[in-house]
Amino acid sequence: AFESTRIGSIEIPNTVTDIGVNAFKGCLELRSVTLPESVISIGSNAFANCTRLRSVTVAGTLGNIPNGAFQSMSGHSR
């Protein structure tokens, strides 16, 4: 959906329940994400290679977070 776009931050709406596989993969400018209580599932590689991602706020309870969902979240740019 947003894979490889130049989004800097995103607040997911309360109507979203799932973040899909590869949804934000490679968004190199993404620095912060806010997940509302409605989000109960994150797909594999959803935020992979978001190398500037420094802040993930989770308002609810997530079930299983698959391996690789936040792969390469290093907190600094390459």
NORRATA-V359611 format. One record per pair of residues at least 12 apart in sequence whose C-alpha atoms are under 6 Angstrom apart, sorted by the first residue. I is the first residue (numbers start at 1). GAP is how many residues later the second one is. D is the distance in whole Angstrom. If there is no record, write none. Layout:
I,GAP,D  I,GAP,D
This chain:
1,22,5  2,21,6  2,22,5  3,20,6  3,21,5  3,22,5  3,23,6  4,22,5  4,23,4  5,22,5  6,23,5  7,22,6  7,23,5  8,21,5  8,22,4  8,23,6  9,21,5  9,22,6  9,23,5  9,24,6  10,23,5  11,22,6  11,23,5  12,23,6  14,22,6  14,24,6  16,23,6  17,21,5  17,22,4  17,23,6  18,21,5  18,23,5  18,24,6  19,23,5  19,24,6  20,23,5  21,22,4  21,23,5  21,24,6  21,25,5  22,23,5  22,24,4  23,23,5  24,22,5  24,23,5  25,21,6  25,22,5  25,23,5  25,24,6  26,23,5  26,24,5  27,23,5  28,22,5  28,23,6  30,23,6  31,21,5  31,22,4  31,23,5  32,21,6  32,23,5  32,24,6  33,23,5  34,22,6  34,23,5  35,22,6  35,23,5  36,23,5  37,22,5  37,23,4  40,22,5  44,22,5  44,24,6  44,25,5  45,23,5  45,24,4  46,23,5  47,22,6  47,23,5  48,21,6  48,22,5  48,23,5  49,23,5  50,23,6  51,21,6  51,22,5  51,23,5  51,26,6  52,23,5  52,24,5  52,25,5  53,20,6  53,22,6  54,21,5
